Amino acid sequence: MPSNISDRKQNPAPSTPPVTIKGILHALLAVLTWVLFVTWWNQVIPQVTVEDASMAFLVIFLTALFCYVLTLLWVRHNVGIFRRKGPRKNLPSVSEDREADYLGRRLDHPGYDFLKNAPRVVVSREEDRKNFKVPLGV
């Protein structure tokens, strides 16, 4: 059993996500976008003729149909992959032995098993090296 599953059992996910500035800005942007959408439609609706409305309906219908067909094709593609390869039963194995990070900095650490069991790890960078240490008294 992978260690991340046992970690999740010990530390269950919080029931509600934390409120962040980024989340507040995204919600505000979504609300303002809908306000702009409704405002513009309120300006357009009085000027709409029957021909314009039928053309708008046709465009909306064709767009929805296109999205529906595209979604069905994507699902069919994924089902085909599942039938060829079967269900995923585990994650691919990855070696934990690393000499350097993705930027080429050398990694100095006491061992991954030691770091996994440490309650806190301090990561520092010195020139072209990364140091991993467990603070004293922890």
C-alpha positions as a printed NumPy array, in Angstrom:
array([[  0.   ,   0.   ,   0.   ],
       [  1.471,   3.4  ,  -0.96 ],
       [  2.391,   5.627,   1.928],
       [  0.206,   8.508,   0.717],
       [ -2.947,   6.408,   1.26 ],
       [ -2.011,   5.68 ,   4.869],
       [ -1.18 ,   9.378,   5.343],
       [ -4.678,  10.275,   4.143],
       [ -6.218,   7.904,   6.69 ],
       [ -4.25 ,   9.54 ,   9.486],
       [ -4.83 ,  13.11 ,   8.257],
       [ -8.269,  13.268,   6.643],
       [ -8.938,  16.109,   4.234],
       [-10.647,  19.146,   5.773],
       [-14.398,  19.27 ,   5.212],
       [-14.33 ,  22.787,   3.76 ],
       [-11.507,  24.291,   1.715],
       [ -9.757,  27.323,   3.195],
       [-10.821,  30.754,   1.951],
       [ -8.022,  32.419,   0.003],
       [ -7.608,  35.779,  -1.697],
       [ -7.287,  33.955,  -5.028],
       [-10.601,  32.154,  -4.427],
       [-12.338,  35.405,  -3.493],
       [-11.014,  37.106,  -6.639],
       [-12.145,  34.181,  -8.805],
       [-15.645,  34.292,  -7.289],
       [-15.821,  38.068,  -7.752],
       [-14.707,  37.727, -11.384],
       [-17.371,  35.065, -12.01 ],
       [-20.122,  37.236, -10.493],
       [-19.019,  40.309, -12.456],
       [-18.92 ,  38.274, -15.659],
       [-22.526,  37.126, -15.131],
       [-23.609,  40.693, -14.327],
       [-22.01 ,  41.872, -17.585],
       [-23.681,  39.029, -19.505],
       [-27.157,  39.859, -18.139],
       [-26.633,  43.605, -18.716],
       [-25.667,  43.091, -22.346],
       [-28.613,  40.737, -22.976],
       [-30.972,  43.315, -21.47 ],
       [-29.669,  45.778, -24.077],
       [-30.015,  43.269, -26.929],
       [-33.457,  41.741, -26.206],
       [-35.563,  44.844, -27.089],
       [-33.865,  45.055, -30.515],
       [-34.293,  41.386, -31.474],
       [-36.464,  40.482, -34.432],
       [-37.933,  37.032, -35.147],
       [-35.261,  36.357, -37.776],
       [-32.479,  37.303, -35.364],
       [-33.952,  35.107, -32.633],
       [-34.221,  32.101, -34.958],
       [-30.61 ,  32.585, -36.101],
       [-29.453,  32.844, -32.464],
       [-31.405,  29.68 , -31.617],
       [-29.781,  27.864, -34.56 ],
       [-26.278,  28.929, -33.478],
       [-26.929,  27.884, -29.868],
       [-28.408,  24.549, -30.978],
       [-25.498,  23.761, -33.317],
       [-22.959,  24.717, -30.653],
       [-24.647,  22.466, -28.074],
       [-24.829,  19.616, -30.609],
       [-21.148,  20.037, -31.471],
       [-20.166,  19.959, -27.773],
       [-22.338,  16.877, -27.196],
       [-20.81 ,  14.97 , -30.142],
       [-17.291,  16.   , -29.145],
       [-17.898,  14.79 , -25.58 ],
       [-19.253,  11.448, -26.826],
       [-16.19 ,  10.986, -29.044],
       [-13.887,  11.757, -26.107],
       [-15.702,   9.245, -23.893],
       [-15.523,   6.639, -26.658],
       [-11.784,   7.274, -26.987],
       [-11.253,   6.79 , -23.229],
       [-13.401,   3.631, -23.151],
       [-11.27 ,   2.271, -26.007],
       [ -8.109,   2.907, -23.987],
       [ -9.683,   1.164, -20.984],
       [-10.636,  -1.862, -23.094],
       [ -7.12 ,  -2.131, -24.567],
       [ -5.135,  -1.578, -21.367],
       [ -7.567,  -2.559, -18.613],
       [ -8.167,  -0.732, -15.35 ],
       [ -5.403,   1.116, -13.564],
       [ -4.589,  -0.843, -10.441],
       [ -1.675,   1.154,  -9.087],
       [  0.606,   4.065,  -9.774],
       [  3.736,   3.562, -11.836],
       [  6.777,   2.862,  -9.699],
       [  9.148,   5.777,  -9.323],
       [ 12.646,   5.572,  -7.92 ],
       [ 13.24 ,   7.817,  -4.914],
       [ 16.992,   7.81 ,  -5.474],
       [ 17.834,  11.221,  -6.853],
       [ 21.202,  12.883,  -7.083],
       [ 19.865,  16.227,  -8.329],
       [ 16.584,  18.113,  -8.677],
       [ 15.048,  19.12 , -11.993],
       [ 17.116,  22.314, -12.071],
       [ 20.361,  20.377, -11.671],
       [ 21.017,  21.271,  -8.006],
       [ 22.657,  18.498,  -5.991],
       [ 20.509,  17.054,  -3.188],
       [ 22.142,  16.506,   0.211],
       [ 19.905,  14.482,   2.524],
       [ 20.278,  11.886,   5.275],
       [ 18.061,   9.371,   3.471],
       [ 14.484,   9.314,   2.297],
       [ 13.264,   6.911,   4.988],
       [ 14.624,   9.265,   7.658],
       [ 12.934,  12.266,   6.013],
       [  9.601,  10.433,   5.567],
       [  9.376,   9.742,   9.298],
       [ 10.456,  13.236,  10.374],
       [  7.616,  15.496,  11.588],
       [  9.338,  18.557,  10.091],
       [ 12.033,  19.001,   7.449],
       [ 13.97 ,  22.192,   6.733],
       [ 15.027,  22.652,   3.109],
       [ 17.745,  25.201,   2.414],
       [ 19.666,  26.108,  -0.71 ],
       [ 23.328,  26.966,  -0.873],
       [ 24.61 ,  27.862,  -4.339],
       [ 24.071,  24.701,  -6.421],
       [ 23.006,  22.399,  -3.546],
       [ 19.779,  21.726,  -1.637],
       [ 20.121,  20.618,   1.972],
       [ 17.425,  18.644,   3.815],
       [ 17.691,  18.651,   7.614],
       [ 15.482,  17.767,  10.551],
       [ 15.552,  20.575,  13.14 ],
       [ 16.782,  19.699,  16.608],
       [ 14.17 ,  19.193,  19.305],
       [ 11.492,  17.973,  16.907]])
